[in-house]
Amino acid sequence: MAAPCKPCIRAALLGAFAFTRGVLNSRVAVRTYASDSRDGEGMAHFGFQSVPEGEKAEKVYKVFESVAQKYDIMNDAMSLGVHRLWKDALLRIMNPLPGCRLLDVAGGTGDISFRFLEYVRNQQERLLRRTMRKHQTPTWHEIAASYTSQQATVLGGSRAVVCDINKEMLKVGRQRAKDLSYGTGLSWVVGDAEELPFEDDQFDIYSIAFGIRNVTHMDKALQEAHRVLKPGGRFLCLEFSHVSNPVLSRIYDAYSFQLIPVIGEVIAGDWNSYQYLVESIRRFPDQETFSHMMAEAGFFSVRFTNLTAGVVAVHSGFKL
Ligand SMILES: C[S@@+](CC[C@H](N)C(=O)[O-])C[C@H]1O[C@@H](n2cnc3c(N)ncnc32)[C@H](O)[C@@H]1O
C-alpha cells in the first residue's frame, strides 16, 4: 500500500483536531436563514459574505468551474456516499412513468437525469414483462413483434434535459454519460435557472438538486420552474435543509465547517470553494420558509419530506 503523503497526514490531523474542537465548542456556525438568497437592496449573499447582486452569479460560476473535475468524487467523500441515497430517494418520490419529460435544472454532471433514465427503463421493462406474462405461450410472430417494440420504446418516449449554467460541469456530465452509455433520451443545455431557454408548458417534471441555493434570485427561479412545467406538472427540489435536533445539529455543524473544507483541500486542492458550499447551505431557508416561497410562486399541494433528520429535504409542489 502506498504511504500517505505528508500534506495528507497534516490535513487529516488538522481536520480531526478541528472537528473535535468544533463539537466541544459548539460555536461553529452562525445560522442565518434568509427568505431568499438576497441580502437587502442590491446585495446578495455568497456564503456568509454579502456581495453586489450582479457579482454573485460570476462567483458561483467560478466555484463550479473550479470543482467540476473533482465534483463527483468530492460528493462521495463529503457525504460518505450518502448523497446517492438522497438522490435515489428523490427518484422514488418522483416516481416517473414511461413517457414523461424531465427538466433537471442545475443538473451539473447528470446524477439526477441518469437515475431518471434508469428508473423509467426499469418501469418500462416491468410493464413489458407483465404484458408478456399475459401471453404465456406467444407465437414466434408475437415474440418478434414485442422484441422490436421493446427496442423502440425502451424508455417509453421519456426524455431528460440536463440544464446548467456551467459549461465545465456539463462537459464532465457529457463524458460520464458517454462512459456509462446513457445516450438515448438525454440532452444537455446551457441555461440559467432564472431565465430558462424553454417555451412555456413543456415538461412533466422539473427537478433541481442541490442547485437552487446557488441562484441569486430564488423567487425568479421558482417562477421559471412554474412557467416551463405543463399544467399538472410537478416541481421537485432536493436541497440541504434545517436539522431541528440540537445535538445532531451541533455534530453536523462541526462536521460541515471543520471537516468539509479540509476534505476539499486534500482531494481537490480547493479549500475556498468548499468553504463557500458549507456556508451557502447555512444560508438556505428552512423547510417551512422554502415551502412558503414555492406557494408564492404559484405551486399547489406544497409539501416536503425530510431525509437524514432534515440534513436534506425533498420539496414538492404541482402546477395546476
Ligand atoms: C451542487 S451542484 C448540483 C449538481 C447536481 N444537481 C447534483 O445534484 O449533483 C450545483 C449546480 O448548480 C449550478 N448552478 C448554479 N447557479 C445556477 C443557475 N443560475 N442556473 C443554472 N444552474 C446553476 C452549478 O453550475 C452546479 O452545477
The ligand as a MOL file (V3000), in Angstrom:
LIG
                    3D

  0  0  0     0  0            999 V3000
M  V30 BEGIN CTAB
M  V30 COUNTS 27 29 0 0 0
M  V30 BEGIN ATOM
M  V30 1 C -24.0320 21.4270 -6.1370 0
M  V30 2 S -24.1770 21.3530 -7.8950 0 CHG=1
M  V30 3 C -25.5040 20.1940 -8.1110 0
M  V30 4 C -25.3510 19.3390 -9.3320 0
M  V30 5 C -26.3330 18.1850 -9.4480 0
M  V30 6 N -27.6930 18.6550 -9.4730 0
M  V30 7 C -26.1500 17.1730 -8.3490 0
M  V30 8 O -27.0650 17.0050 -7.5520 0
M  V30 9 O -25.1040 16.5350 -8.2960 0 CHG=-1
M  V30 10 C -24.9350 22.8950 -8.2370 0
M  V30 11 C -25.0640 23.1960 -9.6960 0
M  V30 12 O -25.8610 24.3810 -9.8330 0
M  V30 13 C -25.4030 25.0400 -10.9950 0
M  V30 14 N -25.9260 26.4330 -10.9840 0
M  V30 15 C -25.5900 27.4360 -10.1610 0
M  V30 16 N -26.2890 28.5420 -10.4670 0
M  V30 17 C -27.1090 28.2200 -11.4980 0
M  V30 18 C -28.0680 28.9260 -12.2490 0
M  V30 19 N -28.3480 30.2180 -12.0070 0
M  V30 20 N -28.7130 28.2890 -13.2390 0
M  V30 21 C -28.4520 27.0000 -13.5220 0
M  V30 22 N -27.5370 26.2620 -12.8470 0
M  V30 23 C -26.8820 26.8650 -11.8350 0
M  V30 24 C -23.9060 24.9350 -10.8710 0
M  V30 25 O -23.2550 25.2180 -12.0840 0
M  V30 26 C -23.7550 23.4890 -10.4080 0
M  V30 27 O -23.5990 22.6250 -11.4900 0
M  V30 END ATOM
M  V30 BEGIN BOND
M  V30 1 1 1 2
M  V30 2 1 2 3
M  V30 3 1 2 10
M  V30 4 1 3 4
M  V30 5 1 4 5
M  V30 6 1 5 6
M  V30 7 1 5 7
M  V30 8 2 7 8
M  V30 9 1 7 9
M  V30 10 1 10 11
M  V30 11 1 11 12
M  V30 12 1 11 26
M  V30 13 1 12 13
M  V30 14 1 13 14
M  V30 15 1 13 24
M  V30 16 1 14 15
M  V30 17 1 14 23
M  V30 18 2 15 16
M  V30 19 1 16 17
M  V30 20 1 17 18
M  V30 21 2 17 23
M  V30 22 1 18 19
M  V30 23 2 18 20
M  V30 24 1 20 21
M  V30 25 2 21 22
M  V30 26 1 22 23
M  V30 27 1 24 25
M  V30 28 1 24 26
M  V30 29 1 26 27
M  V30 END BOND
M  V30 END CTAB
M  END
